Amino acid sequence: MRLTAMKLSGFKSFVEPTTIKFPSNLMGIVGPNGCGKSNIIDAVRWVMGETSARQLRGESMSDVIFSGSSARKPVATATVELIFDNSDGRAGGEYADYNEISVKRQVTRDGQSSYWLNGTKCRKKDITNLFLGTGLGPRSYAIIEQGMISQIVEARPEDLRAFLEEAAGISKYKERRRETENRIRHTRENLERLSDLREEVSKHLDKLKRQANAAERYKKLKARYRDDEARLMALRWREMKSRSEGEEKALREVENQLQSALSTQRSAEKELEELRQGQHEAREAVSKVQGELYEVAGEIARIEQAIEHQREIRKRQQSEYSETEAQLNELKQHLVLDKAQVKETSELLARLNPELEAAREAEKEAQSEVERVDEGLESWQARWQAHQEGAGSASSEAELLRQRIEHLDDRMNRAAERLKSLDEQSGDSAVERLAGEKETLVEQIAGSESRLERMREEVEGKRSRVGELRQRIEQLRNDLESARAQRHERQARVDSLRLLNRGEDNDEAIARWLESQGLDAEARVLHQLEVSEREWNRAVETVLEDWLQAICVEGIDAHLGDALPEAGLRLAGEGERPSRPGTLSEKVSGAGALGDVLARVHCVPDLGVAQSKLAELDDHESVITPEGVWLGAGWLRQPAGAADEAGLLQREQEIRELGEQIESDGERIAEIESRLAEARDERERLEAEISKEGSELEAGQREHARLQGQLSSLESRLENLERQRREALEEVETLKARQAEDGEAVGAARRDMEAALKRMEEAEAGREPLQRERRELDEARQQARSRLAEARRQREELSLKVESSRAGLESLRQSIERMDNQVGQLQSRYLELSEALAQGDEPVAAQQKKRDELLDERLKIEERLREARSRLESLEAKWREQDEIRQKAAGEAEQIRADQSSRQLALKETQLKAETIAGRIEELGADLEALLGELPDGAEAQKYQGELETLEQKIRRLEPVNLAAIDEYDTESERKEYLDRQHDDLVEALETLEKAISRIDRDTRTRFRETFEQVNKNMETLFPRLFGGGHGHLEMVGEDWLSAGVAILARPPGKRIARIHLLSGGEKALTAVAFVFSIFNLNPAPFCLLDEVDAPLDDANVGRFSDMVREMSEQVQFLVVTHNKVTMEVAHQMLGVTMREPGVSRLVSVDLDRAVALAQA
């Protein structure tokens, strides 16, 4: 089974449909960082059922879907399909016959995944089951991503055990064991629930039986009660019928009285209607006159408002006339003042303009003088700059020469000191001292080598002994595991047998009674009995059956004084009874008082002898065969179970035998544990000695290396001394020649320095005239600038005055124009008001005359209104008198109606009672007419009522009554029988499941032990190959092969590592590779994915790693993601992953063998 192809679409950076072919067993995957190489590994892990987004370097499962790039939109789904070649039939189950197997997974944006096997939709569990035992899976040892290789070494012992379990092919066993344990747990839970349910149903049956008996009595009393109640109801119906006839006669008389009162009421209502019509006409007349009055009053009010309005208008006009006149006078005064001010401002402007022109001319002259002085300063600045440059050049030259002289003097001094030092170093004393030290070191190194060789031989001898002890410990551990497994199986068998033999008598009342009596609920007859001949076990069980679970007591009489439980208690005395020859009592011991029962049952070999023997026995005696067929006078009984089924006694005997064997197993386990502890102690002692001597050896090696280093250092120092002597002589000659040259250079530099100092003195003499000229120019410039500032200030003041005067003049002219317009408007308004006031009070007098005419008309209308209201009041008085007559008649009619209603209600109530009684009689299933005929003359309701009360008391004493108890009792009886059958089935299923667990555990231990030993052997072989020496092996962490963890112990060459975590990154990687390849040598997975496993390795280790991969590729298919050229060289094909388009991965594949062949051609 090998991987032939992979198809990706929309998975991470592989957005386009991509197919990857795997033509050989060793394929390299290369490409720059971030191009998507590891996404290929993630795709394989994901399609095999990985459900953790974190393991796929994401936060949610939708992160595996291409999320878009700068040039592409996101896609909705991701799909990965793996195609396997199964021509070797390695895939198990229903797919073993398929030559090719396809596994596909698809996920959508909502995180929902779908799986397919050979194009058929399936569950994730189907994918997992397909790869169980093959070494493949989402987190198996066949897929190793970045960083995982060192995590394997640092993993917990339980996690390392998982890799070995997968290699051993027991992962499917673990799955089956887990399912079996779940079934056992569910079966035990069901058995407990079933036992509780059976106990509850038994209690419920007893209760239902009592309730059913009570229900029967209740039904009979209820039947008598219904008959008497029907007779009482018929008697009452007859009374209600007589009462209703009398009430109907009285109701007809009341109706006649009501008709008379209604006639009187109708006459009064007719008269009221005529008066109401007259009132209506009178009200209309009053309303008409009143409307005329309102109209006249409204007109009067309007005229009075108009008069008042005219008066207010005239008053406002007079006020406005006065105000207009005052405003005209005020404006005229302002016009006179503004015109005078315009004249003054014009004269001021005429004087200021000439003064402003003169100030501007003075400012120009001052500016010209300032410019002239500035030109003189610029000329002086140029002369001063030339003088400064000449003086600076001489100063710089002098400073440079001074520094050169100091430098040459210092170099000559240092050369003299060096010559003195070289004379001292050229002696021979240092060489002779170092030669003596070298001879001493050579002697010390020779002694150290002899001691180290002796220590190595001792350590190797003890290591050989430790290896022998490890083999012995492993053998003892296997023996101990086997003994413990055997004891565990026997103990499980005892527990199962005890569960089967456990009594079903779990009544709480009995338990409480036994506790109050101080009796042991576990002291059963079954545990005391011993049958001398096993073939009679079935016969004894048939005879004693229910008594086997009885409680053993010293005497029955001591427990009869207190109240016994309600039911179910069985006690048996412990005193032995004499046995009778030929009976079961002869074959049984420990039966106590039950020996009397066994003494009455004779033993016969078969039914033929039983029939002849039966005629010889007394009436209270019987015979029984070994098969449990029990015969008596006129009766026969057979055992309930099958003939080959184990019974209580047989299981009890097996429990006793197993108990003895368990004790023997315990002694053997204790002995093995003692021997194992001794071997471990000796191993630990030797390892401690090896550790101590190893430390001493390492210290000796370090001392030897230190001496070697000192010797090398001395030899190097001797060589350096000789070389330094030669170099010193050469350096002496060179220094003497350089001192002569430096002396001549110092003399020349001092002469040049004297010339430069002389030029500096000449330049200093020409500095004073220039500085004096600068002070004169600065004073002239200051005076010119002062004059310019004064001229500019005067010019600005005059300019400000002129502009202010001009602005004021313009403002006055605009104000005069505005006031001229206001005067014109006020004069027009003044004339209009004068004309309005001249008209006087003529409109007001006309309005007053019209108002007086309307007041006279209002007096006439008011007189007509009084006459209309008087007529209306007369009609209303007559209407009230007639209304009183109508109300009196209506009151009488209402009283009669009330009496009529009450009588009607009473009649209706009587009729309803009669109908209710008739309905009740019908409900009771009786015929009213027949009951009336059966009633005796002079029958009284009181007599029947008394009988009913007596029956009701009897019924109440029975209540509450469960009328459904009879049917429930039948139903619960059937349910009890069904539960008993279920109980037997569950007990049998539990025994079968426990046997299955024991078998699975046995197979698992065997397979794991064999796998551990083989992988450990491979580890001891591969570790030195990868490291070029050293030692590595596996060790069990725990005693039980079923649950113990696995630890890796590694010791690289030349090191003693106490903990695996102290290894370097490269050492961890090589150790993990040795572990994984050790598993592959035993159970190679169809393929192995390695993602940059060689990253922490140097070139030498990468070479050994690559050689091993190439060697193992003959059996295992490898896909290797790498950046290392050495690893690339061993690959048969190269698959390049690129990302020319940002965020999108593409593939380029190269067959290296074909490429080499083409290149050579």
Stockholm file with secondary structure:
# STOCKHOLM 1.0

chainA/1-1161         MRLTAMKLSGFKSFVEPTTIKFPSNLMGIVGPNGCGKSNIIDAVRWVMGETSARQLRGESMSDVIFSGSSARKPVATATVELIFDNSDGRAGGEYADYNEISVKRQVTRDGQSSYWLNGTKCRKKDITNLFLGTGLGPRSYAIIEQGMISQIVEARPEDLRAFLEEAAGISKYKERRRETENRIRHTRENLERLSDLREEVSKHLDKLKRQANAAERYKKLKARYRDDEARLMALRWREMKSRSEGEEKALREVENQLQSALSTQRSAEKELEELRQGQHEAREAVSKVQGELYEVAGEIARIEQAIEHQREIRKRQQSEYSETEAQLNELKQHLVLDKAQVKETSELLARLNPELEAAREAEKEAQSEVERVDEGLESWQARWQAHQEGAGSASSEAELLRQRIEHLDDRMNRAAERLKSLDEQSGDSAVERLAGEKETLVEQIAGSESRLERMREEVEGKRSRVGELRQRIEQLRNDLESARAQRHERQARVDSLRLLNRGEDNDEAIARWLESQGLDAEARVLHQLEVSEREWNRAVETVLEDWLQAICVEGIDAHLGDALPEAGLRLAGEGERPSRPGTLSEKVSGAGALGDVLARVHCVPDLGVAQSKLAELDDHESVITPEGVWLGAGWLRQPAGAADEAGLLQREQEIRELGEQIESDGERIAEIESRLAEARDERERLEAEISKEGSELEAGQREHARLQGQLSSLESRLENLERQRREALEEVETLKARQAEDGEAVGAARRDMEAALKRMEEAEAGREPLQRERRELDEARQQARSRLAEARRQREELSLKVESSRAGLESLRQSIERMDNQVGQLQSRYLELSEALAQGDEPVAAQQKKRDELLDERLKIEERLREARSRLESLEAKWREQDEIRQKAAGEAEQIRADQSSRQLALKETQLKAETIAGRIEELGADLEALLGELPDGAEAQKYQGELETLEQKIRRLEPVNLAAIDEYDTESERKEYLDRQHDDLVEALETLEKAISRIDRDTRTRFRETFEQVNKNMETLFPRLFGGGHGHLEMVGEDWLSAGVAILARPPGKRIARIHLLSGGEKALTAVAFVFSIFNLNPAPFCLLDEVDAPLDDANVGRFSDMVREMSEQVQFLVVTHNKVTMEVAHQMLGVTMREPGVSRLVSVDLDRAVALAQA
#=GR chainA/1-1161 SS CEEEEEEEESBTTBCSCEEEECCSSEEEEECCTTSSHHHHHHHHHHHTTCCCTGGGTSSSGGGGBCCCCSSSCCCSEEEEEEEEECTTCCSCGGGTTCSEEEEEEEEETTSCEEEEETTEEECHHHHHHHHTTTTCSTTSTTEECTTHHHHHHHSCHHHHHHHHHHHHTCHHHHHHHHHHHHHHHHHHHHHHHHHHHHHHHHHHHHHHHHHHHHHHHHHHHHHHHHHHHHHHHHHHHHHHHHHHHHHHHHHHHHHHHHHHHHHHHHHHHHHHHHHHHHHHHHHHHHHHHHHHHHHHHHHHHHHHHHHHHHHHHHHHHHHHHHHHHHHHHHHHHHHHHHHHHHHHHHHHHHHHHHHHHHHHHHHHHHHHHHHHHHHHHHHHHHHHHHHHHHHHHHHHHHHHHHHHHHHHHHHHHHHHHHHHHHHHHTCSHHHHHHHHHHHHHHHHHHHHHHHHHHHHHHHHHHHHHHHHHHHHHHHHHHHHHHHHHHHHHHHHHHHHHHHHHSCSCCCHHHHHHHHHHTCCTTCBHHHHCEESSGGGHHHHHHHHGGGGGCEEESCSGGGSSSCCCSSCCCEEECCCCCCCTTBGGGTEESCGGGHHHHHTEEECSSHHHHHHHHTTSCTTCEEECTTCCEEETTEEECCSSCTTSCCHHHHHHHHHHHHHHHHHHHHHHHHHHHHHHHHHHHHHHHHHHHHHHHHHHHHHHHHHHHHHHHHHHHHHHHHHHHHHHHHHHHHHHHHHHHHHHHHHHHHHHHHHHHHHHHHHHHHHHTHHHHHHHHHHHHHHHHHHHHHHHHHHHHHHHHHHHHHHHHHHHHHHHHHHHHHHHHHHHHHHHHHHHHHHHHTTTHHHHHHHHHHHHHHHHHHHHHHHHHHHHHHHHHHHHHHHHHHHHHHHHHHHHHHHHHHHHHHHHHHHHHHHHHHHHHHHHHHTTCCHHHHHHHSCTTCCHHHHHHHHHHHHHHHHHHCSCCTTHHHHHHHHHHHHHHHHHHHHHHHHHHHHHHHHHHHHHHHHHHHHHHHHHHHHHHHHHHHHHHHTSCEEEEEEESSCTTTCEEEEEEECTTCCCSSGGGSCHHHHHHHHHHHHHHHHHHSCCSEEEEESTTTTCCHHHHHHHHHHHHHHTTTSEEEEECCCHHHHHHCSEEEEEECSSTTCCEEEEEEHHHHHHHHHC
#=GC SS_cons          CEEEEEEEESBTTBCSCEEEECCSSEEEEECCTTSSHHHHHHHHHHHTTCCCTGGGTSSSGGGGBCCCCSSSCCCSEEEEEEEEECTTCCSCGGGTTCSEEEEEEEEETTSCEEEEETTEEECHHHHHHHHTTTTCSTTSTTEECTTHHHHHHHSCHHHHHHHHHHHHTCHHHHHHHHHHHHHHHHHHHHHHHHHHHHHHHHHHHHHHHHHHHHHHHHHHHHHHHHHHHHHHHHHHHHHHHHHHHHHHHHHHHHHHHHHHHHHHHHHHHHHHHHHHHHHHHHHHHHHHHHHHHHHHHHHHHHHHHHHHHHHHHHHHHHHHHHHHHHHHHHHHHHHHHHHHHHHHHHHHHHHHHHHHHHHHHHHHHHHHHHHHHHHHHHHHHHHHHHHHHHHHHHHHHHHHHHHHHHHHHHHHHHHHHHHHHHHHHTCSHHHHHHHHHHHHHHHHHHHHHHHHHHHHHHHHHHHHHHHHHHHHHHHHHHHHHHHHHHHHHHHHHHHHHHHHHSCSCCCHHHHHHHHHHTCCTTCBHHHHCEESSGGGHHHHHHHHGGGGGCEEESCSGGGSSSCCCSSCCCEEECCCCCCCTTBGGGTEESCGGGHHHHHTEEECSSHHHHHHHHTTSCTTCEEECTTCCEEETTEEECCSSCTTSCCHHHHHHHHHHHHHHHHHHHHHHHHHHHHHHHHHHHHHHHHHHHHHHHHHHHHHHHHHHHHHHHHHHHHHHHHHHHHHHHHHHHHHHHHHHHHHHHHHHHHHHHHHHHHHHHHHHHHHHTHHHHHHHHHHHHHHHHHHHHHHHHHHHHHHHHHHHHHHHHHHHHHHHHHHHHHHHHHHHHHHHHHHHHHHHHTTTHHHHHHHHHHHHHHHHHHHHHHHHHHHHHHHHHHHHHHHHHHHHHHHHHHHHHHHHHHHHHHHHHHHHHHHHHHHHHHHHHHTTCCHHHHHHHSCTTCCHHHHHHHHHHHHHHHHHHCSCCTTHHHHHHHHHHHHHHHHHHHHHHHHHHHHHHHHHHHHHHHHHHHHHHHHHHHHHHHHHHHHHHHTSCEEEEEEESSCTTTCEEEEEEECTTCCCSSGGGSCHHHHHHHHHHHHHHHHHHSCCSEEEEESTTTTCCHHHHHHHHHHHHHHTTTSEEEEECCCHHHHHHCSEEEEEECSSTTCCEEEEEEHHHHHHHHHC
//
